[in-house]
């Protein structure tokens, strides 16, 4: 089984521009996860597309493996999803950067996010500083422990085992517009 990070896009009824969300799921492939993310974001059922997905195997110097719940050994390491927002002078836009980090706690995850190139670059100064959305400089709503945001069915069966890694393993990234029909064989 694999952990997938999926960026969904759609223009729900009544919206002027495309909306996005991120979904995390566990499966053998992305197609298996369609019922889960359609249930999680019901307003976009049948009108969604995927803008990107990532099969998560490695984050930094850590291997991320999906294990059966009963085989999980807690070593204090957690996988965090962080959504950072930032601005550029003269641009009518809030730019976002989504990242995964491994840390032992929320403070460690925030510290790693603030070291990122995005955090340094997207800062228009004054009131438009780079931020981790909405709460002073850090918004816990947009910093999530990935194991907490998984569907209850996934959480009951699986856990994310994170361990130091020194091999060449790499994540699979797929970027580009993929409509629902792409996954229907």
N, C-alpha and C positions, 0 to 999 in steps of 0.2 A: 504494500500500500504506500501511497505517496501523499505528501502534503502539497496542496496547490494554493497559490495566491492568485486570484482572478480579478481583473479590473473590468467591471461591467459598465456598459453605457446604454443609454436609451433616452428618448425624449417623451416622457409621460404626458398624457393628455393635460392640457392647460399650461404646459411649460413652454417657454420661448427658446430655450437652448438645451442642448444635450446635458443630461445629468450623469453622474458617475458614482459608483460605490465599489468597495473592495469586499470580496468574499473569500473566506478560507474554508477549504474542505479537504477531506481525506478520501481517496479512491485510487483505482488503478489508472484512470484517465479522466480528462475533463468532462467528457460526455456523461459519465456516471453522476456528475455533480449537478447537472441541469435541474433536476427536480428540487434539489436542496436550495439553490439560489433563486429559483422561481418562487419557492415558498417563502424565502426570506425577504424578497422584494416583489410582492405580488402586483404592484402597479405596473410593472414592466413585463409581465408574463407575455410571451410571444412577440414582443417588440424589442427585446434586448439584443445586444451584440457584445462580443468580447473585444476589448481594445488591446489587452495583453494578458498573458498568464505566465506564471513561473512555477515550475516544479521545484520545490525547495528541498535541496539536499545539503547545502552548505551555506553558512552565513559567516563571513569573515574566516576565522581560523577554527570554526566549529562545524562538525557534522550534525545534521538534523535528520533523525530517523523516526519513522512512525513505528511504534511497537505496540503489542497488545497491552492493554491496561495492566494485566497481572504480571507482565515482564518488566514494567517500568521501575527504574531505580532513581530515586530523587537525589540529584547531586547539587541542587541549589541553582542550577542554570535555567534560564527561561528565554524563550523567543518572544521579542516584542515587535509589534508593528507600530510604526510612527508615521504620522501624516504631518509634514511641516508645510507651512505657508509662508510666502515671502513676496516682496514687491520690488519693482524696478521703477525708478523715477520716470515719469512721463508715460507709463504704461497703464492702461485701464484694465488691469488684470491682477488677480491674486494668483501667483504661480504656486504649484504644489509639488512636493517631492515625497514620495512614499518610500520608506526604507524598513528593512528588517535588521535588528541588532540582537545580539545575545548579551545578556547581563544577569546579574544575580538579583537585581531589584530595579524599581522604577527610576530611582535617582541615577543609577548607573546607565540605564537606557537613555535618559535625558542627556547625560554628560556626553555619551557617544554621539547623539544626534547633533549636539552643539559643535562638535568637532568636524562635522561634514562640510564639504565644499559648498553645498546648497545653502547652509545656514550662514556661511560667511559671504557668499556672493549676492543673495537676494535680500538686500537690505537698503531701502531707499532713505533711511535715516528718519529721525523724528518719530512721528506716530506710525510710520510704515516699516517697522523693523521686522526682521525675520522672526517667526514665532512658531511654536507648536500649538496649534490653533486654540484661540479664544480665552484663555485664562491667564492674564498677566503675561508671562513668557511661556507658560506650560499649561496645557489643558489635558487633564487625565482622560477626557472623553476621546481624544485622538491619539492617545498612547495606550495600546491594548496589549495585554499578554495574550498571545495567539491561542494558547490552550483555553483561555476563558471565552473567546469569541467563537469557538467551534460549535457547531450544532450539537445538541444534547446526545443524539444518537452516536456521533463520532466520539464525544467525550466518554460515553459509557464503555466503548469498545477499545479505544486507543489512547495513547499518550505520546508526547513528543520527547524523545530521548536526545539530549544535546550533550555532545562530548567533544573534547579537543580533537582536531583532525590535522594530519600532516601529509595527506595524499593529494592527488590532483583532481579529486571529485569536483564537479561544477554543476550549477543549476542549469536547467533547460529553460530558456526564455523564448516565448513566442510573442511577437509584437505585430500588431496590424489588425485591421477590421475583420472580425470573424462573426458572421451572422449565425443564427440558430441552425439554418439549413446546412451549414458547414459540418455540424456535429451529428446530423441525422443521416445515417447510412441506409 
